[in-house]
Amino acid sequence: MALRRLLLSCFGGDNNKAPVVVGIEKEFEPSESISVSPKYEKSYIRSQSSSSIESVQISKRRSTTRALCVVAKHTYGLASDIPYPSIDTPDEIIIRTVATSLNPIDYKSVDYNFCMPSFPWIGGREVAGTVEEVGSNVTEFKVGDHVWASTYYRDRRAGTFQEFCVVPQHTVLPLPTRLDFNAGACLGVAALTAAMTLWKWLAVEMPSARPKTAATPPRHILIWGGSTVTGQFAIQFANRSGLSVIAVTSAKTRCLAERLGAANVITRDHKTNDEIVAEIRAITGDDLTMAIDIVGNTTGSSCLQALSATKASTLAPLAFLKDGEQIPENVTIAPIEMKRFIIEEGNRKYAEELNRLVGDGSVSIPEIEVLHGLEMVQEGLEMLKRGDMNGRKLVVRVA
Ligand SMILES: NC(=O)c1ccc[n+]([C@@H]2O[C@H](COP(=O)([O-])OP(=O)(O)OC[C@H]3O[C@@H](n4cnc5c(N)ncnc54)[C@H](OP(=O)(O)O)[C@@H]3O)[C@@H](O)[C@H]2O)c1
């Protein structure tokens, strides 16, 4: 009963219609809270409540929806009777989730209890679907449009592990006609992170902005973790931006990185990181000034060793750097914060550029494995955790 009462107080709704939850009732502990820009704080911290803002169009409205919740620390539960969400500000859009996909952050936040301001919480950060409702300021989208979006963990309504999610219009992109919903569901996290890392934080020119002639000699970029889903996008974007990619993968995914355009692929099997660094330096000498680490911990240190010891250089650590890591004076650590996409509207340009590249087919989507139903999210996250995806992206079909 306590869990039911909690869900009702968090999601609002009719007291006579308690949500149906499958899950183990445990203690409820708030997870860490993280500050957001004042501009967005109001709309993002708000939980689902009835809204006074009129939506422009309302299709047949349902009273309840389903969601895969984190009901308590380390505990998932399927709620099948939570209230249909509300539009709280005029810039918001309700998307009917057709497909969402799974990312390491989805299980890490549950396992290590972060990025969930309270329980029950709804995870999931990338979605493709159809526009269900639009707020009165929304001009770019109409009901029925096919779209994708990258969402933010500060708003329970924005979690994509539910049948409907609510997001601000600047975070929504039209689904290119050549992509289906499953492909669109892969763009909001890995693809967008690769795009912003390269074009925003490493300050590489976007393909549409760069002169058509290639730089000579080529500027190298190291992508450690070239077969990760994020790495696959990063290789392709870097290529389109005229960089010469050195990717580190295992032997079994070497061909994948080559096919995507890596000029040099260094396989990591049976090698120490120092041996890999020596191979990188044999290619670049002391000229490598950009690196993206998509694996973490020890590989971050190795990227630092591979970077030039004398030239101004930047490392973008997408996973994490070892505690107490010594950063050489000539190296800048790029602050990768994907919340910037949500809280700074100007960053939409990076999503538009990636949409253009996947839309015209010059950047391809990773191989996709599809699971069916919100019930499969938890199992999918376990598959991701086992790390046996070999570059495939896990998509969960919700509708
Ligand atoms: N900061 C952010 O906003 C952000 C955004 C996106 C992702 N990330 C982080 O980036 C990481 C990757 O995410 P993802 O979804 O792209 O991952 P993923 O596709 O699930 O990555 C799995 C792949 O990692 C590769 N790998 C494992 N150990 C490696 C090593 N020592 N060297 C090279 N490759 C290795 C394996 O490929 P091989 O078998 O080929 O080696 C494996 O197939 C995660 O830690 C994630 O949390 C962070």
PDBQT file of the ligand as one rigid body, heavy atoms in Angstrom, charges set to zero:
ROOT
HETATM    1  N1  LIG A 401      29.117  11.250 -20.840  1.00  0.00    +0.000 N 
HETATM    2  C1  LIG A 401      28.093  10.979 -21.616  1.00  0.00    +0.000 C 
HETATM    3  O1  LIG A 401      27.210  11.781 -21.771  1.00  0.00    +0.000 OA
HETATM    4  C2  LIG A 401      28.055   9.643 -22.337  1.00  0.00    +0.000 A 
HETATM    5  C3  LIG A 401      27.233   9.462 -23.451  1.00  0.00    +0.000 A 
HETATM    6  C4  LIG A 401      27.276   8.222 -24.133  1.00  0.00    +0.000 A 
HETATM    7  C5  LIG A 401      28.076   7.198 -23.642  1.00  0.00    +0.000 A 
HETATM    8  N2  LIG A 401      28.809   7.424 -22.519  1.00  0.00    +0.000 N 
HETATM    9  C6  LIG A 401      29.653   6.342 -21.946  1.00  0.00    +0.000 C 
HETATM   10  O2  LIG A 401      30.460   5.799 -22.981  1.00  0.00    +0.000 OA
HETATM   11  C7  LIG A 401      30.636   4.403 -22.741  1.00  0.00    +0.000 C 
HETATM   12  C8  LIG A 401      30.224   3.639 -23.993  1.00  0.00    +0.000 C 
HETATM   13  O3  LIG A 401      28.835   3.766 -24.211  1.00  0.00    +0.000 OA
HETATM   14  P1  LIG A 401      28.173   3.047 -25.489  1.00  0.00    +0.000 P 
HETATM   15  O4  LIG A 401      26.707   3.009 -25.306  1.00  0.00    +0.000 OA
HETATM   16  O5  LIG A 401      28.693   3.660 -26.720  1.00  0.00    +0.000 OA
HETATM   17  O6  LIG A 401      28.806   1.615 -25.235  1.00  0.00    +0.000 OA
HETATM   18  P2  LIG A 401      28.589   0.153 -25.830  1.00  0.00    +0.000 P 
HETATM   19  O7  LIG A 401      28.247   0.229 -27.267  1.00  0.00    +0.000 OA
HETATM   20  O8  LIG A 401      27.715  -0.617 -24.924  1.00  0.00    +0.000 OA
HETATM   21  O9  LIG A 401      30.122  -0.350 -25.671  1.00  0.00    +0.000 OA
HETATM   22  C9  LIG A 401      30.420  -1.699 -25.594  1.00  0.00    +0.000 C 
HETATM   23  C10 LIG A 401      31.744  -1.917 -26.337  1.00  0.00    +0.000 C 
HETATM   24  O10 LIG A 401      32.841  -1.374 -25.589  1.00  0.00    +0.000 OA
HETATM   25  C11 LIG A 401      34.013  -1.933 -26.167  1.00  0.00    +0.000 C 
HETATM   26  N3  LIG A 401      35.125  -1.997 -25.221  1.00  0.00    +0.000 N 
HETATM   27  C12 LIG A 401      35.092  -2.561 -23.983  1.00  0.00    +0.000 A 
HETATM   28  N4  LIG A 401      36.316  -2.458 -23.418  1.00  0.00    +0.000 NA
HETATM   29  C13 LIG A 401      37.135  -1.831 -24.316  1.00  0.00    +0.000 A 
HETATM   30  C14 LIG A 401      38.503  -1.424 -24.308  1.00  0.00    +0.000 A 
HETATM   31  N5  LIG A 401      39.297  -1.667 -23.272  1.00  0.00    +0.000 N 
HETATM   32  N6  LIG A 401      38.989  -0.780 -25.403  1.00  0.00    +0.000 NA
HETATM   33  C15 LIG A 401      38.203  -0.548 -26.466  1.00  0.00    +0.000 A 
HETATM   34  N7  LIG A 401      36.890  -0.900 -26.539  1.00  0.00    +0.000 NA
HETATM   35  C16 LIG A 401      36.370  -1.534 -25.475  1.00  0.00    +0.000 A 
HETATM   36  C17 LIG A 401      33.608  -3.339 -26.615  1.00  0.00    +0.000 C 
HETATM   37  O11 LIG A 401      33.942  -3.421 -27.970  1.00  0.00    +0.000 OA
HETATM   38  P3  LIG A 401      35.156  -4.378 -28.526  1.00  0.00    +0.000 P 
HETATM   39  O12 LIG A 401      34.746  -5.768 -28.222  1.00  0.00    +0.000 OA
HETATM   40  O13 LIG A 401      35.250  -4.047 -29.942  1.00  0.00    +0.000 OA
HETATM   41  O14 LIG A 401      36.356  -3.967 -27.802  1.00  0.00    +0.000 OA
HETATM   42  C18 LIG A 401      32.077  -3.359 -26.477  1.00  0.00    +0.000 C 
HETATM   43  O15 LIG A 401      31.429  -3.872 -27.636  1.00  0.00    +0.000 OA
HETATM   44  C19 LIG A 401      29.823   4.056 -21.497  1.00  0.00    +0.000 C 
HETATM   45  O16 LIG A 401      30.674   4.089 -20.372  1.00  0.00    +0.000 OA
HETATM   46  C20 LIG A 401      28.812   5.195 -21.414  1.00  0.00    +0.000 C 
HETATM   47  O17 LIG A 401      28.352   5.416 -20.108  1.00  0.00    +0.000 OA
HETATM   48  C21 LIG A 401      28.821   8.608 -21.859  1.00  0.00    +0.000 A 
ENDROOT
TORSDOF 0
